[in-house]
Amino acid sequence: MLIDFFYTLRAAKLPVSVKEFLTLLEALKEGVVGPKADPESGSGYSVDDFYYLSRTTLVKDEKHYDKFDRAFAAYFKGVELLTDFTRDIPLEWLRKNLELNLSPEEKAAIEKMGWDELMETLKKRFEEQKERHEGGSKWIGTGGTSPFGANGYNPQGIRIGQDKGRNKSAVKVWDQRAYKDYDDTQELGTRNIKVALRRLRRFAREGHELELDLPDTIRATAANAGYLDIKMVPERHNNVKVLLLMDVGGTMDEHIARVEELFSATKTEFKHLEFYYFHNCVYDFMWKNNRRRYSEKFPTWDIIRKYNKDYKLIFVGDATMSPYEILQPGGSVEYNNEEAGAEWLQRLTHAFPKFAWINPEPQGVWQYRQSIAIMQQLMNNRMYPLTLRGIEDAMRMLTK
C-alpha cells in the first residue's frame, strides 16, 4: 500500500527520497503512531496521526506542504484525512437560489457554536439529512443562518460549496484547496523571469553627466559655505553583455511558449544582447532568422571571433537528441557536418568562460536521456532547469 503512496508523492514532483520513505516505515514499525504509541486508549491507527508523521519524515521544506496535502488527499481519497467526515455532499444541497443579507442587529442575534459542538453537529447533520434545504437555521443548505452551507450567514460556521468568502467568518472551508505555496520550482511567466535575470545585471556609469549626485552636491554645498554647488554624474547603464544561443525545432516545439517568455524577458533586461539559433546541437554555423536560415548563415568561427570574452554565454535547449548528433562527424540530422558538435561546444565554452545551459525539459527526466548526460558533461555540469530557482542559480553562477 505505502509503496504506491511513495510513487504518488514522486508523481506530484515532491523531492521524496527512498531513505526518507524507509524512515517512515521504521517509525510505523516502532509504533511512533498507532496502538503502540497509545496502548491505553485501545484505538487503532489514526489517519490524522499518519498524516503528520508522513509529512514530518518525507517533506523537508515548508514550501512543499501544499503539494504534499494534495497528493495525500488524492491517494487517500475516501479515507478520513484531517477530519472524520467521509461522505460527499450532494451538489443539489448547495445549489444557489438566494443569498442571505441580514442587518447588523439580526446578525448579532444569531448564536454561534463552539468548535467541538460545531464538529459534532455537522456529523449528526450528515446522518440525519436526506434532502436539500434552503433558508433555514439547522440543515446543510444555502441562504440561511445555519452554520453549514453557502451564501448565508453565521458568526462561526463551516463554509461548504461557495466559490469565495463573503463574511470571512468561517472557521473551516469544505472545498478543494485552491491555494498555491511559494514554490521556487514553479514554471515562469515573463515577469518572474525578469526578476530572476536581474541577478546578472551589473551597472556602471557611462556617457554624459545627466544625473544629480545628491550626496556629492550636499558635501560640496556645505564646503561652499552653504552656497549651492550642484554635482552631476553620468547615467547608470547595465553593461552586462549576453550571447544567447537557442535550440529551435523538433522536440523544442513542446517548449515554445516558455522559451518565448525567456527570450522576451532577456531582450528587455539586457541592453547588450546578441542571439542566434541552432538545431539540437551547435555546429559550424548558426542563424538569426528561421525563415532564412539556409540563405543567411553565420559561421560559428565568426561568432567566436566577433565577441569578446566578457560576454556571458547562455545556451537554451532541451539537449534531447541522438548522442551521435553530439559526438560524431556527420551526426547532424540535417546535413553532413564535418566536425562533431562536441568540438564546437568546447570551442565556444573556451572562448566564453562564463557560460551556462538552461534546459526547459523537466529535471526529473534528465537522468533518462543519454544526450542530456553527455551535454551536462560538456557543460561542466552547468545545466539548469527553466524554473525560477534554476534561472537564479544560473545567473548567480555567471556573476562569479
Beta strands, then each sheet from edge to edge (+ up, - down):
strand 1: 133-134
strand 2: 141-142
strand 3: 148-150
strand 4: 158-160
strand 5: 172-174
strand 6: 203-212
strand 7: 232-238
strand 8: 241-247
strand 9: 272-278
strand 10: 285-286
strand 11: 298-299
strand 12: 312-316
strand 13: 355-359
strand 14: 383-385
sheet 1: 1+ 2+ 3+ 4+ 5+
sheet 2: 6+ 7-
sheet 3: 9+ 8+ 12+ 13+ 14+
sheet 4: 10+ 11-
end
